Amino acid sequence: MKQFIDLLICPRWLVPVVPTGVVFERYALAVDQGRIVAVLPEREARERFIARETEVLEAHALLPGLVNLHCHAAMSLLRGIADDLPLMSWLSEHIWPAEAKHVSPRFVHDGTLIACAEMLRGGVTCFNDMYFFPEAAAEAVNISGIRAALGLTVLEFPGAYAKDADEYLAKGMAVRKALHGKPQLSFCLAPHAPYSVSDRSFERVRALEEEWHLPLHIHVHETRDEIAQSLKEHGMRPLERLRRLGLVGPELIAVHAVHLEPQEITQLAACGASVAHCPTSNLKHGSGIAPLSALLEAGVNVGLGTDGAASNSRFDLFEEMRLAALLAKGSTERASSVDAHRALAMATVHGAQALGLGDEIGSLEVGKAADLCAVDFGALRLSPCYDPVSHLVYAASGDDVSHVWVDGKARVKNRASVDLDMEALKALAEEWREEIRPCA
């Protein structure tokens, strides 16, 4: 007797990511009640299931939805406001003044919604955010239907959201309590960086982490100046300071991690920490090239992030995959340093694992949530196709994504958003441009 299901997807190629190195041709994926219930040959699927909806994708690869392991989503409204500057000049002279004038719940809601639309359109189904007013970001996430890990940000200096670290923590605790258990939302403790958070505040963060068992989302070793400042003020490198404070462990997501000594890489691997690798942002600010190959060879779990649109200009994780793989090859002078399958895993299951969501998303396995994206290989520049994973990493872009599902619900179909009015969002972005431009 045939089984009724909600959705049957029949792509040309199916890339499960787990097990690694596997590509199925003429397979199907069955979805019911938001979960993957089978991955099997298309002929068998049609014999076994009766689907309420069937999606035949003749020239497509189906893969897990991408996981953006680090971004500041609301900063989509500051895209291009100041470019071609080193990180601290960019922050102190442009970004922080603009944020002081404009950041509000409305700014965060609108900027996050615009970012969600862009990420979904590019195949991202989950992002890890670090910004202010997380309750406003949560509203945008709910409207868009994307999945998000919301950072409970901590800083010492005052801003529109809080006057000091104690208030940041109090508000973060209240937001988590109010939103805990909401579908498609999870949380990270997000002390901004060692140079912007005191030992006392880090100790409070550690106590919350021990109580809540949340990931710790922190900028670490992004620039050489950051390390020099830490040596001057604390007599040790930032990562060593975090270690002494009890914050270097399996919960740590070290964002950027550009400037690492060999023993620091060994330490990250030994404690089971993760790294959020953001190659475009690192290059754009002239921060350097992270030792990706060495991190992977040591066994560190590395995911990919775009960073904010103000420091990257795009939320295209396909570009991050390509750039990460190419930089690793060029910097080590080994073409095999990071292959296409490894790069794809970094953009999917590795990011999910860092967020504590590895049992839920990141690969096409039975029982996991049906967070999926389909990439159309119909363009001339994607023809012919001998190896679909090679094309995903080295030839495709976010513009080639045609379909996206989150929890089995279509969010993008035939390159068009199902739920969001893209023209209205573009108009909203223009409204913010007119408001922000005098300050810029």
N, C-alpha and C positions, 0 to 999 in steps of 0.2 A: 504494500500500500504506500502510495506516495505521501511525502510530508509537505505540508503547507509551510511556507516561509515568507518573509517580507520582501526579500531582495535577492536576486541572483545576478552576479556580474560576470560577464564572459569576455575577458580581454584577449588580445593576441598573446601577450606575455604576462605572467604573474611572477612578481619578485617578492618572495616572502621575507627576505633579510635573515630570518632564522628558519632553517639552518643556513649558515653563511655559504656563499658561492653558488647557491641554487637558483635557477631560473626555470619556470615551468612554461611550456608553450601549449596553447589550447586547453588551459585549465580554467576552472570557474571557482568563484568564491561565493559561498552561501551565507546570508545574513538573516538573523531573526531576532527581534526585540533588541536591536542595537549591538548584537554580538555575532562574532564569526562562528558559524556552526559547522562549516566544512570547507576544505580546500581539496579539490579533486578534479579529475579530467572532465571536460565539459560534457562529453557524451554521457558519462555516469551521472553527472549532476542533473541533466535533463530527465534522466530516467528515474532519479530518486526524489526530486523536488518539484512542487508546483509553487511558483513564485508569484506573489501579487504584483511584482514589478521585475522585469528583466532588462538589464542594460548590456547590449552587445557592443563591444568596443574593438572593432576589427583591426585598427592600426595603433593600438595603445598598449602601454605597460601599466599594470596596476601594482601599486606599492603601498607600504604604510604611509599614513600622513606624516609629514616632516615635523620635527620637534626643534623649535628655536630656543636654545638653552640660555640665551641671555639677550634681553632687550629692554629698552625704556620706551614702551609703546606710545605713550602720550607725546613723546618728543617728535612724532611725525609732524607736529605743527611747527617745529623749529628746523625742518629739513632745509639745508642750504643757508641757514642764517649767518654762518661764519665758517669758512673753509680755509684749508691750506695753512693751518696753525698747529703748533705742538699742543699736546693735551692740556697742560695747565694754563697756558695763555688762552686757549679756546674756552676753557671752563670759566676762569676767573674774570676775563674781560668781556665775554659775550654771553655764554650760556647762563651762568648764575645770575647776572643782572636781568636778563630777559625772563628767567623763571621768577625772580623776585617780583617783577612787575605783573606777570600774567598768569602764573600758575594758580588754579582754582579748581573746585570740583567740576565746573563746566569745561575748563581747558582739558582736564584729564579725561573726562567722559568723551568729549568730541575727538581729541587726539587719539585716544585708545580705539575708538570705534573706527576711525579712518585706518589705523594700523591693522586692526582685525580684518577689515575688508581686504586690504592689500595682502596680508599674509594668507588668508584663505584662498584668494585668487591664485596665489603662487604655491599652493599645496601644503602650507603649514597648517596643522590641525591643533597644535599645542605650543604655547610660548611661556617662557619664564620671565616675569616682569619685575622690574625694580623701579618704583617711582612713588609719588605722593598720592594721597587720597585714593587708596586702594578700593574703597567702597564705590567710588565713581567709576573706576576701571572695571569693577565687577558688573556694574550695570551695562557697560558697553559689551563686555564678554557675553552676558546673558542675551543681549539683543542679537549679536552676531552669530551665536551658536558655536563659537570656537571653544577650545579647552585652554585653561590658563592656570599657571601657578603664580599667585600674587605674592610679591615680596612685601614683607613688613619692614619697611625701610627705617634705618636708624642713622642719624647724623648728630653731631654736637652743635652745629651752628643753627640759628633760627631761620625759619622760612615761612611760607604761607601756610604750610600744613601743621607745623609744630614749632615751639619756641626753643626746645632743647631735647636732648636724648631721652630724658625721662618721659616727656610728653609723646615723643615718637613711639616709644615702647608701649605706653598706656593706650594710645590710639590703635596701635597694631594689635594689641591683645583684645581690644573691644571689637575690632573688625573681624578677627578670626572667630571670636565667640558668636558674633551675629551671623556670619556666613558659613560657619563650619557645617559640612554635610550637604552644601548646595551642589547640584549636579555640575560637572565639568569645571569645578573650582578646587584647587589645592593651594597650599601656602608654603612659603619659604621665609625663614628669618633672613633679613637682608641688611645687615650692617654695611654701609656703603663701601668703606675701604679702611685699611689701617691708618692712613693719614688723616681721616676725617672722623674717627671714632676712638674714644679714650679707653684705657684699660678697664676702668670701672664699668663703662657701658658694655664692653665686650664680656665682662664677667656676668652681667645681667643677662646678656644674650645666651651665654653658655648655660645658665641655669634654666632658661626657657627651653633651650634645645633639649636638655636632659629630661625636662618634663613633657615636652610635646613631640619629640623625635621628628623634628622637621629638618629639611635640608638647610644648610647655611650658604647663602648666596653672597659672595664677597669679591670685589675687585682686588686682585693681588698681583704684585710685581708687573704692573702694566708698563712702567717706564723706569729708566735708570735713575731719574731724578727722585722718584718715589723711594727707591732703595737708599739713595744717598741721604735723603732727609731722615729716613728711619735710623740709619746708622748714626747720624749726628744727634738725633733726639733721644733714641732709646738704646744706642750701642749695639744694635742687632738688626738683621734684615727683617722685613715685614713678616715673612713666612715663619721665621723663628719666633718672633713675638707672638704670632697667633698660636704656634705650637705650645709655648710656655703658658699661654692663657687657656689651653685645653680645647682649642677650636680647630685643630687639624686632625680630622678623623674621617670616617666613611660618609659623614653628612656633608662634608665641605664640597662646595662647587667653587673652585678657584677660577675666577673670570680673568681672561687674558693670559696670565702666567707666561709672559713673554721672556722674562729674564730670570732664568733658573740655573742654579749650579747643579752639577751631577748628583750631589748628595741630597739636594732638595727634590729632585725627580724621584730618587730612590725612596725618599721619605713619603712622598705623595702616594707612590705605588704601594708601599708597605702598609699604610694605614687605610687604603681603599678609597682615597679621595678621588674626586672627579675634577676635570678641567673643562671650562667653557671656552673653546678656541674661537676667536673672532678675527679671522685674517684680514678682512677688508678694513675694519676699523683700525687694527694695528698698523696697517700700511698707510692709511689716510692721515693718521696723526704722526707718522714717522716714529712710532713707538718701537718698531723692530719686528723681527720674525720669530715667533714662538718655536721651541724645539719639539715640534710635533712628532717627528719620527722617534726621537729619544723617549718621549713620553709613552708612546704606544709600545715601543719595544720593552720598556720597563713594566708594562702592564697597567698603566694608568687608564682609567675610563675617561675618554675624551669625547665630548659632544661639540656641536657647532652652534654658534650664536651670530646674529647679525649686528648686535649692539643697537643703539637707537638710530633712527633715521637721520638725526642731526650729525652723527659721527660716521655714518655709513652711506646714507642717502637712499638705501634700498633695504627691503626685507626679503631679498631673494636668496633662499638657502641653497638653490642650485649653484649660484655663483660662489657661495661659500664652500660648497663641496669641491668645486673645480679648483678654486684658488688654494684651498688647503692642500689638496693633492699635489698641485703643481709646485707650490712653495716647498713642500717637503722633498719632492724630487730634486728641485734645483739646489736647495740648501745642503743636501747630503750628497749630491751628484750620483744618486742612485734612482733609476727609473722605477724600481720596484718598491721604493720606500713606503708609499701609501697607495695601494691599488684602488680601483674603482669600488670594489665591494666594501673595503674598509671605509672609504669616504662616505658611502651610502649608509653604512651602519652608524657612523658618527652623527649623521643627520636624522637618524631615526631611533633605533633601539638604545644606543649609548646615551642619548639625551634623555630618553624615558627612564633609564636606569638611574641616572644622576638625580632625577626628581623623585625617585621612589615610586615611579609608575611603570616599572618594567614588566609587571604582571598584567598591566592593563592595556598598554599601547606600545607602539614601536616596531611591531612585526606582525605578519599575517599568520597568526596561530589560532587554532580553535580555542574558543573561550575568551579571547581578548575582545575589547571593544572594537567595533568596526569603524576605526578612524583610518580613512583611506584616501589616496589620490590617484588619479589616472593621468598619464602623460601621453599626449597625442604625437605619434611619430610620423604624421602625414606630411610634414613640411619637407621640402626638397633638401634642406640642409641636414635633415635627419635620415636621409636615404642614401644608400641602402643601409640596413641595420643587420650587422653580424652578431653584435653583442649588446643587448638592450641596457645592461648596467653601465657599460662604457658610454653609451649615448646619454644616459641619465646624468652622469657625472661630468663628461667632457664636452657634450654637444648641446644638451637641452638647457632651457632656462625656465623660470617661473611662468613665462608667457605661454609655454607649451602645455601647461596643466589645463585639462579640459573639464574634469569632474573632481569634486571633493565631497567626502562624507565624514561626518563626526557623529559617533554613536549610531551609525547606520542611517542617519538622516542626511539627505542631499543638501549641501550648502553652496556648491557651485555645480552648474550643469551646462554643458556645451559652452564653456568659458564665460558664463554669465552667473552673477550672484543670484541665488534663489530668494534670499531674504532681504538683502540690502540694496538701496537705490544708489548706485554709484554716481550718477549725475548729481544727486542731492548732496552726497558726501564731498564731491569736488567743489560744489558751491559753498559748502560749509568751510572747507579748507581755505577758499578765497576770502571768506568773511574774516577768518582768523588772520590771514595775511595782512589785510587792511588794518586790523587792530594792532598787530605786532610790529608792522613795518616802521612806524615812527620811532619806536624804541631801538630797533635794529639799526 
